[in-house]
Amino acid sequence: MKNSTPSDRTNSKPWSILIAGMKAATVALSLAAGVVGLASSAQAHGERNQEPFLRMRTLHWYDLKWSASKLKVNDELVVTGRVRAFEDWPNNLPHPMSVFLSTAGPGSVMAKKESYVNEMPVLQSFGMVNGREYEFKLVLQARYPGRYHIHPSLLVNGAGPLAGPGSWVEVSGSVDDFVYPLKTLTGETIPNLATYGMGTVLAWQGLWGFIALAWMLWWLRRPLLMPRHLALLRGREDLLITKADKVVAGVIAVGTIALVYGGAHWAEKKYPMTLPLQGGRAVVDPLPEAARSVDVKVVRAVYDVPGRSMRMTLELKNNSDNVLTVGEFTTANLRFVNKANSAAMAAVPADYPSDIVPRSGLVVEGDKPLAPGETARVTLDATDAIWELERLSALITDPDNRFGGLLFLYDDKGTRHISPVYGAIVPHFTDANSHF
């Protein structure tokens, strides 16, 4: 090895510093780009941060429709669809005994005007039964201009929000034009609920803020820390609170009580007809349970890590009077559609969000019609990079290693038959085809 002279080391030092600086700048730029990429991704798909078991084994949403993709401020957006509380609900989560229908989006960009479950208004929470389905409808009013990813969502008590599929909605116009009129039960018409009573709110907040500021300034007008500390050390606590301090404190205490009492009396007189906040729950029965047309048994399920593929061998028993074929496997808001099944392809609207319908679709090996009463084994292959993009490949790190979804089958008349699919799944870190 050639030894370097002191002059060589001295001359190379600036170059080393420059190279180190360039590396640091490159790392910083890469981190910044990554943060920006994550931020832009999270802006549209915050549900990716939820663990796979939350998205695959809690709620399954389907038949979702958004009434429009472009709106103006004050226009209505209607979101409809169905949701199923899954049979294989995770044991470590509270069951959906108390849920609230809402939306998931970037803040209050939409005002929720109406919400229905099974055609019943649900202004309050309601309970769900595992293994049963519910039909919902949300009526939203565009509030802020921009481009937003709007999801239906169910807030489950103890488990948090569980979002359904989302679609991009573009809102144009000005936020200053937003108007939300409302007619009360007493017949009074409120021209704009967004600004109703704002003057009263600001007046009361300003009054209490003024009292708090005056009280703080009263004590800040004299030395605070060191002089008071020295007085305590010398045992002269009597110097800390003067007679004037006690008088001012008494005036503020009496004034506060008088303001609270007077404010309550004023509000009671101005608004004699009031209702308390509603804390009860709505009673909503699930949709009628149809006879199970197909019994599904999971023989084996494998997630191929390098291939980004879920492969399932299922044993299907046709209990219906019609010939059935596999059309779709849906899980975690993703729709893997069998492109060889025309009825399944027709069930995907042209305006349905394409980012949650994998292009590779669902490959069905042994895709033969299932005759009435017949039992057969089929292998489903759902291969797509979306498993990584949606961070669903993390299911291999779940303690129980289970998956869940819905299997859609179609008869020769185009009628859809739905069966739940769930069971254990084994990760493979080599080509799963050689082990299947």
C-alpha positions in Angstrom: 0.0 0.0 0.0 1.3 3.4 -0.9 1.8 5.7 2.0 0.5 9.3 1.6 2.5 12.2 2.6 1.2 14.9 4.9 0.8 17.2 2.0 -1.2 14.6 0.1 -3.5 14.2 3.1 -3.8 17.9 3.5 -4.6 18.4 -0.2 -7.2 15.6 -0.2 -9.0 16.9 2.9 -11.1 19.5 0.9 -12.1 16.9 -1.6 -13.1 14.5 1.2 -15.2 17.3 2.8 -16.8 18.1 -0.6 -17.6 14.4 -1.3 -19.1 14.0 2.2 -21.1 17.1 1.7 -22.4 15.9 -1.7 -23.4 12.5 -0.1 -25.2 14.3 2.7 -27.0 16.5 0.3 -28.0 13.5 -1.8 -29.3 11.6 1.3 -31.2 14.7 2.4 -32.8 15.1 -1.1 -33.7 11.5 -1.1 -35.3 11.7 2.3 -37.2 14.8 1.3 -38.5 13.2 -1.9 -39.5 10.1 0.1 -41.4 12.3 2.6 -43.1 14.2 -0.2 -44.0 10.9 -1.9 -45.4 9.4 1.3 -47.3 12.6 2.0 -48.9 12.7 -1.4 -49.7 9.0 -1.1 -51.2 9.4 2.3 -53.2 12.3 1.1 -55.3 10.0 -1.0 -54.9 6.6 0.7 -54.6 7.0 4.4 -56.2 3.6 4.8 -53.0 2.0 3.7 -51.7 2.7 7.2 -54.2 0.3 8.7 -53.0 -3.2 9.3 -54.1 -5.9 6.8 -56.3 -7.7 9.4 -58.3 -4.6 9.9 -59.0 -4.3 6.2 -59.4 -8.0 5.3 -61.4 -9.3 8.3 -63.7 -6.5 9.6 -65.9 -4.8 7.0 -66.3 -5.7 3.3 -67.7 -3.0 1.1 -69.1 -3.6 -2.4 -71.5 -2.2 -5.0 -70.3 1.3 -4.2 -71.4 4.2 -6.4 -70.6 7.9 -6.4 -73.2 10.1 -8.0 -70.6 12.5 -9.5 -66.9 13.0 -9.9 -67.1 16.8 -10.5 -69.0 19.2 -8.3 -69.4 22.8 -7.5 -69.5 24.2 -4.0 -73.0 23.5 -2.6 -73.6 20.6 -5.0 -74.6 17.2 -3.5 -72.7 14.0 -3.7 -74.5 10.8 -3.0 -72.5 7.7 -2.1 -74.4 4.4 -1.9 -73.4 0.7 -1.5 -73.4 -2.3 0.7 -71.2 -3.3 3.6 -70.9 -6.7 5.3 -69.7 -7.2 8.9 -67.4 -10.1 8.4 -67.9 -13.6 10.0 -64.2 -13.9 10.9 -64.0 -10.7 12.9 -60.7 -10.4 14.7 -60.8 -11.5 18.3 -58.6 -8.7 19.4 -61.1 -6.1 18.3 -64.4 -5.1 19.8 -67.3 -6.4 17.8 -69.4 -3.8 15.9 -72.1 -3.4 18.5 -71.9 0.4 18.2 -70.9 2.0 14.9 -71.4 5.4 13.3 -71.8 5.9 9.6 -69.6 8.8 8.3 -67.1 9.6 5.6 -63.3 9.5 5.5 -61.6 12.4 3.8 -59.1 15.3 4.3 -61.1 17.1 6.9 -64.5 18.7 6.6 -64.4 19.3 2.9 -67.9 17.8 2.6 -70.8 18.5 4.9 -72.9 15.4 5.7 -76.5 16.2 5.2 -78.2 12.8 5.4 -77.3 9.2 6.1 -79.4 6.1 5.8 -78.9 2.4 6.5 -81.4 0.0 5.0 -83.5 3.0 4.0 -83.7 4.1 7.7 -82.3 7.5 8.8 -79.3 7.0 11.1 -78.3 10.2 12.7 -77.0 8.2 15.7 -74.9 5.1 16.2 -76.4 1.6 15.5 -75.3 -2.0 16.0 -74.3 -4.5 13.4 -74.5 -8.3 13.3 -71.4 -10.3 12.1 -72.1 -12.2 8.9 -74.9 -9.9 7.8 -75.1 -7.1 5.2 -76.4 -3.5 5.3 -77.2 -1.1 2.6 -76.2 2.5 3.1 -76.6 5.9 1.6 -74.7 9.1 2.3 -75.8 12.5 1.1 -72.9 15.0 1.2 -72.7 18.7 0.2 -69.5 20.1 -1.3 -67.9 22.7 0.9 -64.3 23.4 0.0 -62.9 23.6 -3.6 -60.2 21.1 -4.4 -59.6 17.4 -5.4 -60.4 14.9 -2.6 -60.5 11.2 -2.1 -63.9 10.5 -0.5 -64.6 7.2 1.3 -67.6 5.9 3.2 -66.5 5.0 6.7 -67.9 3.2 9.8 -66.5 4.3 13.1 -66.6 1.2 15.4 -66.6 1.9 19.1 -63.3 0.6 20.5 -61.8 -0.2 17.1 -61.8 3.2 15.4 -62.7 4.2 11.8 -62.8 1.5 9.1 -62.9 3.1 5.7 -64.4 1.7 2.5 -63.2 2.2 -1.1 -62.5 5.8 -2.1 -63.1 7.8 -5.3 -61.6 11.1 -6.5 -64.0 14.0 -6.4 -63.1 17.4 -7.8 -64.9 20.5 -6.3 -64.8 23.9 -8.0 -66.0 27.3 -6.9 -65.3 29.4 -3.9 -65.6 28.4 -0.2 -67.3 31.8 0.4 -70.2 30.7 -1.6 -71.0 27.7 0.7 -74.5 27.9 2.1 -76.2 25.3 4.3 -79.8 26.3 5.0 -81.8 24.5 7.5 -85.4 24.5 8.8 -85.8 23.7 12.5 -88.6 21.7 14.1 -90.2 24.9 15.3 -90.5 26.2 11.8 -87.6 28.7 12.0 -85.5 28.9 8.8 -81.7 29.2 9.3 -80.2 30.7 6.2 -76.7 29.3 6.7 -75.9 26.8 9.5 -72.2 27.3 8.9 -72.3 30.9 10.2 -75.4 30.7 12.4 -74.9 32.2 15.8 -71.2 33.0 15.0 -71.6 36.6 16.5 -72.8 35.2 19.8 -70.0 32.7 19.9 -67.3 35.3 19.2 -68.9 37.7 21.8 -68.8 35.1 24.6 -65.4 33.9 23.7 -64.1 37.5 23.6 -65.6 38.3 27.0 -64.1 35.3 28.7 -60.8 35.9 26.9 -60.8 39.5 28.2 -61.4 38.4 31.8 -58.6 35.8 31.6 -56.2 38.4 30.1 -57.1 41.0 32.7 -56.5 38.4 35.5 -53.1 37.5 34.0 -52.0 41.1 33.6 -53.0 41.8 37.2 -50.3 39.4 38.3 -47.8 40.3 35.6 -47.7 43.9 36.7 -45.3 43.1 39.5 -42.1 41.1 39.8 -42.9 37.4 39.7 -40.1 34.8 40.1 -37.0 35.8 42.0 -38.6 38.4 44.4 -41.4 36.0 45.3 -38.9 33.2 45.8 -36.8 35.4 48.1 -40.0 36.3 50.0 -40.8 32.6 50.5 -37.2 31.9 51.7 -37.5 34.7 54.3 -40.9 33.5 55.5 -42.7 36.6 54.3 -45.6 34.9 52.6 -47.9 37.7 53.7 -46.2 39.9 51.1 -47.2 37.7 48.2 -51.0 38.3 48.3 -52.1 41.8 49.1 -55.6 43.0 50.2 -56.1 44.4 46.6 -55.4 41.0 45.2 -58.1 39.5 47.4 -60.6 42.2 46.4 -59.9 41.7 42.7 -60.2 37.9 43.0 -63.5 38.3 44.8 -64.8 40.6 42.1 -63.8 38.2 39.4 -65.4 35.2 41.2 -68.7 37.0 41.8 -68.7 38.4 38.3 -68.0 34.9 36.8 -70.9 33.4 38.7 -73.2 36.2 37.6 -72.1 35.9 34.0 -72.8 32.1 34.0 -76.2 32.5 35.6 -77.1 35.5 33.4 -75.9 33.8 30.3 -78.0 30.6 31.0 -81.0 32.7 31.8 -80.6 34.7 28.5 -80.1 31.5 26.4 -83.2 29.9 28.0 -85.3 33.0 27.2 -84.1 33.4 23.7 -84.3 29.6 22.8 -87.2 28.2 24.9 -87.6 25.1 22.7 -84.4 23.0 23.0 -83.6 19.3 22.8 -80.7 17.6 24.7 -77.9 16.0 22.7 -79.1 12.5 21.7 -77.1 9.7 23.2 -79.2 6.7 22.2 -78.7 4.2 19.4 -80.8 3.6 16.4 -82.1 0.1 15.9 -81.4 -1.2 12.4 -82.1 -4.7 11.3 -79.7 -6.3 8.7 -80.9 -7.1 5.2 -82.7 -10.4 4.9 -80.2 -13.3 4.8 -80.3 -15.2 1.5 -79.7 -18.9 1.4 -76.0 -19.7 1.0 -75.7 -20.8 -2.6 -72.1 -21.9 -2.3 -70.2 -23.4 0.6 -66.5 -22.5 0.5 -63.8 -24.4 2.2 -60.2 -23.1 2.2 -58.0 -26.1 1.5 -54.8 -24.1 1.3 -53.8 -20.4 1.0 -50.3 -19.1 0.3 -49.0 -15.6 -0.1 -46.0 -15.6 -2.4 -43.7 -12.8 -1.1 -41.4 -12.4 -4.1 -44.2 -12.9 -6.6 -46.7 -10.6 -4.8 -49.3 -13.2 -5.3 -52.1 -14.8 -3.2 -52.9 -18.3 -4.3 -55.9 -20.2 -2.8 -57.1 -23.7 -3.3 -60.8 -23.8 -2.5 -63.4 -26.5 -2.3 -66.7 -25.2 -3.6 -70.1 -26.9 -3.2 -72.9 -25.6 -5.4 -76.1 -25.6 -3.3 -78.2 -23.7 -5.9 -80.2 -24.9 -8.8 -78.0 -23.1 -11.4 -74.6 -23.6 -12.9 -72.1 -21.2 -11.3 -68.7 -19.8 -12.3 -66.2 -17.8 -10.3 -66.3 -14.1 -11.1 -64.5 -12.0 -8.5 -62.6 -12.1 -5.2 -62.8 -8.9 -3.2 -60.8 -8.1 -0.1 -59.5 -4.9 1.6 -61.5 -2.8 -0.9 -59.6 -4.4 -3.8 -61.5 -6.2 -6.6 -59.7 -9.1 -8.3 -62.1 -9.8 -11.3 -62.0 -12.9 -13.5 -61.7 -11.4 -17.0 -62.9 -14.6 -18.5 -66.3 -14.1 -16.8 -68.4 -11.6 -18.8 -70.9 -11.2 -16.0 -68.2 -10.3 -13.5 -66.6 -7.8 -16.0 -70.0 -6.2 -16.6 -70.4 -5.7 -12.9 -67.5 -3.2 -12.8 -68.8 0.2 -13.8 -66.7 2.2 -16.2 -66.3 5.0 -13.7 -65.3 2.8 -10.8 -62.0 3.7 -9.3 -59.4 1.9 -11.4 -56.7 2.1 -8.8 -58.5 -0.6 -6.6 -59.3 -2.9 -9.5 -56.0 -4.7 -10.3 -55.3 -5.0 -14.0 -54.1 -8.6 -13.7 -57.4 -9.6 -12.3 -58.2 -13.0 -11.0 -56.8 -16.2 -12.6 -59.0 -19.3 -12.0 -57.3 -22.6 -12.7 -59.8 -25.3 -13.5 -62.3 -22.6 -14.4 -65.2 -25.0 -15.2 -68.9 -24.4 -14.6 -70.0 -25.8 -11.3 -73.1 -27.8 -11.8 -76.0 -27.9 -9.2 -75.0 -30.1 -6.2 -71.5 -30.5 -7.5 -68.4 -30.2 -5.3 -65.1 -29.2 -7.0 -61.7 -27.8 -6.2 -60.5 -24.6 -7.9 -57.3 -22.6 -7.5 -57.5 -18.8 -7.5 -54.4 -16.7 -8.3 -54.5 -13.0 -7.4 -51.2 -11.6 -8.5 -50.4 -7.9 -8.6 -48.0 -5.3 -7.3 -51.0 -3.8 -5.5 -50.4 -6.1 -2.6 -47.2 -4.1 -1.9 -48.6 -0.8 -3.0 -51.5 -1.1 -0.5 -49.1 -2.6 2.2 -51.2 -5.7 2.4 -48.2 -8.0 2.2 -47.7 -7.2 5.9 -50.4 -9.8 6.6 -47.5 -12.3 6.8 -46.4 -10.6 10.0 -49.8 -10.8 11.6 -49.7 -13.0 14.7 -52.6 -15.2 13.5 -51.8 -15.2 9.8 -55.3 -15.1 8.5 -57.0 -13.5 5.5 -60.6 -12.8 4.6 -62.7 -11.7 1.6 -65.8 -12.3 -0.4 -66.1 -14.6 -3.4 -68.6 -13.6 -6.1 -70.0 -16.3 -8.4 -72.4 -15.9 -11.3 -74.9 -18.2 -12.8 -75.9 -18.3 -16.5 -78.5 -15.6 -16.0 -76.0 -13.2 -14.6 -77.2 -13.4 -11.0 -74.5 -12.9 -8.4 -74.0 -15.3 -5.5 -71.8 -14.2 -2.6 -69.9 -16.4 -0.2 -67.4 -15.4 2.5 -63.9 -16.8 2.3 -61.5 -16.9 5.2 -58.8 -19.0 6.8 -55.1 -19.3 7.6 -52.5 -18.2 5.1 -48.9 -19.3 4.9 -46.2 -17.0 3.6 -43.7 -18.3 1.1 -40.4 -16.5 0.4 -39.7 -18.5 -2.7 -41.8 -19.2 -5.8 -45.1 -20.5 -4.3 -45.9 -22.4 -7.5 -43.3 -25.0 -6.7 -44.9 -25.6 -3.3 -48.6 -25.5 -4.2 
